Amino acid sequence: MANQAIQTLFDWDSIRQAFPDASVAAIDDYYAKTILIRQIINESGPKNGSGSPEGVVTSSISKLYVDTDIPTQYFNPVVGVKTGWVAL
């Protein structure tokens, strides 16, 4: 069991193939939830990039950004804004 591959179902067709007896409504619901889960995962970790995030990067729910050039970590207490980043 340890070497068994885990199948990831992210697109509608692969979900339909994995669950051939499921209704279209059930597959649509599952697919919508996978999109939401991927968005949450992408937003939960710190963002990173080259240079200061001030005025450029919108803060996510992690409220963290890492400048990979220096490296320096920044914090923004307000989610969804591009200003207010503070170097830690």
C-alpha positions as CSV (number, residue, x, y, z in Angstrom):
1,M,0.0,0.0,0.0
2,A,2.8,2.4,0.7
3,N,3.8,2.6,-3.0
4,Q,0.2,3.0,-4.2
5,A,-0.2,6.3,-6.2
6,I,-2.9,8.7,-5.1
7,Q,-5.2,9.9,-7.9
8,T,-6.0,13.5,-7.9
9,L,-9.3,14.5,-9.4
10,F,-9.2,18.1,-10.4
11,D,-10.9,18.3,-13.8
12,W,-14.5,17.5,-14.6
13,D,-13.7,14.6,-17.0
14,S,-11.5,12.7,-14.5
15,I,-14.1,13.1,-11.9
16,R,-16.8,11.7,-14.3
17,Q,-14.5,8.7,-15.2
18,A,-13.8,8.0,-11.5
19,F,-17.5,8.1,-10.6
20,P,-19.4,6.9,-13.7
21,D,-22.6,6.3,-11.9
22,A,-22.7,9.8,-10.3
23,S,-25.2,12.4,-11.5
24,V,-24.1,15.4,-13.4
25,A,-25.3,17.6,-10.5
26,A,-23.1,15.6,-8.0
27,I,-20.1,15.9,-10.3
28,D,-20.7,19.6,-10.7
29,D,-20.9,20.0,-6.9
30,Y,-17.7,17.9,-6.4
31,Y,-15.9,19.9,-9.1
32,A,-16.9,23.3,-7.5
33,K,-15.6,22.1,-4.1
34,T,-12.2,21.1,-5.6
35,I,-11.9,24.6,-7.1
36,L,-12.7,26.2,-3.7
37,I,-10.3,23.9,-1.9
38,R,-7.5,24.7,-4.3
39,Q,-8.1,28.5,-3.8
40,I,-8.0,28.0,0.0
41,I,-4.7,26.1,-0.2
42,N,-3.2,28.6,-2.6
43,E,-4.1,31.5,-0.2
44,S,-3.1,29.8,3.0
45,G,0.7,29.8,2.5
46,P,2.9,32.9,2.2
47,K,3.3,34.5,-1.2
48,N,6.8,35.0,-2.5
49,G,8.5,36.9,-5.2
50,S,11.3,39.2,-6.2
51,G,11.4,42.6,-4.5
52,S,9.2,44.4,-2.0
53,P,5.5,43.6,-2.1
54,E,4.4,47.2,-1.3
55,G,1.9,48.5,-3.8
56,V,2.3,45.4,-6.0
57,V,1.2,42.2,-4.1
58,T,-2.3,41.8,-2.7
59,S,-2.2,40.3,0.8
60,S,-3.7,36.8,1.2
61,I,-5.2,35.1,4.3
62,S,-1.7,34.1,5.3
63,K,-0.8,37.8,5.5
64,L,2.8,36.9,4.7
65,Y,5.2,37.5,1.7
66,V,8.8,36.5,1.2
67,D,11.2,38.6,-0.9
68,T,13.3,35.9,-2.4
69,D,16.1,38.3,-3.4
70,I,17.2,39.3,0.1
71,P,15.4,37.1,1.6
72,T,13.1,39.2,3.8
73,Q,9.7,38.3,5.2
74,Y,6.9,40.9,5.1
75,F,3.6,40.9,7.1
76,N,0.4,42.7,6.2
77,P,-2.4,42.7,8.8
78,V,-5.1,43.5,6.3
79,V,-6.2,40.9,3.8
80,G,-6.9,42.0,0.2
81,V,-4.8,45.1,0.0
82,K,-1.6,46.0,-1.8
83,T,-0.3,48.5,0.7
84,G,0.8,48.3,4.4
85,W,3.4,45.6,4.1
86,V,5.9,45.7,7.0
87,A,9.3,44.0,6.9
88,L,9.8,41.6,9.8
